[in-house]
């Protein structure tokens, strides 16, 4: 009867005979919920640490990719530069070849003219010797 009067007043006794405002079942559910919340928070903390590690790893990979990308761009630019240098060198060599061909043709004409003059002088010498 005393328990009923105390219960009507909204007070309850637990297993250790302590006075509680909540009913024992509600107190038990509240305690279980509190434990579940604590476990949930611990799991969230673990998840956050895993995600943090993953983000760090991805950031590291992104930096490595960026470095490799810059290396590739540098290599590509170097290859373009080398190709342009080769093209310029080829043009210079072609111009030199054309100049040398022109010089060769000039020497051929000069040689032909000198051979003709030599032949004329030899003929003149032979005629001069024959006239004596």
ChimeraX attribute file (.defattr): number of C-alpha atoms within 10 A of each C-alpha:
attribute: neighborCount
match mode: 1-to-1
recipient: residues
	/A:1	6
	/A:2	7
	/A:3	11
	/A:4	11
	/A:5	11
	/A:6	13
	/A:7	16
	/A:8	10
	/A:9	10
	/A:10	12
	/A:11	16
	/A:12	19
	/A:13	16
	/A:14	13
	/A:15	7
	/A:16	6
	/A:17	8
	/A:18	10
	/A:19	12
	/A:20	14
	/A:21	13
	/A:22	16
	/A:23	15
	/A:24	14
	/A:25	10
	/A:26	10
	/A:27	14
	/A:28	12
	/A:29	12
	/A:30	13
	/A:31	12
	/A:32	12
	/A:33	12
	/A:34	12
	/A:35	12
	/A:36	12
	/A:37	12
	/A:38	12
	/A:39	12
	/A:40	12
	/A:41	12
	/A:42	12
	/A:43	12
	/A:44	12
	/A:45	12
	/A:46	12
	/A:47	12
	/A:48	12
	/A:49	12
	/A:50	12
	/A:51	12
	/A:52	12
	/A:53	12
	/A:54	12
	/A:55	12
	/A:56	12
	/A:57	12
	/A:58	12
	/A:59	12
	/A:60	12
	/A:61	12
	/A:62	12
	/A:63	12
	/A:64	12
	/A:65	12
	/A:66	12
	/A:67	12
	/A:68	12
	/A:69	12
	/A:70	12
	/A:71	12
	/A:72	12
	/A:73	12
	/A:74	12
	/A:75	12
	/A:76	12
	/A:77	12
	/A:78	12
	/A:79	12
	/A:80	12
	/A:81	12
	/A:82	12
	/A:83	12
	/A:84	12
	/A:85	12
	/A:86	12
	/A:87	12
	/A:88	12
	/A:89	12
	/A:90	12
	/A:91	12
	/A:92	12
	/A:93	12
	/A:94	12
	/A:95	12
	/A:96	12
	/A:97	12
	/A:98	12
	/A:99	12
	/A:100	12
	/A:101	12
	/A:102	12
	/A:103	12
	/A:104	12
	/A:105	12
	/A:106	12
	/A:107	12
	/A:108	12
	/A:109	12
	/A:110	12
	/A:111	12
	/A:112	12
	/A:113	12
	/A:114	12
	/A:115	12
	/A:116	12
	/A:117	12
	/A:118	12
	/A:119	12
	/A:120	12
	/A:121	12
	/A:122	12
	/A:123	12
	/A:124	12
	/A:125	12
	/A:126	11
	/A:127	11
	/A:128	10
	/A:129	9
	/A:130	8
	/A:131	7
	/A:132	5
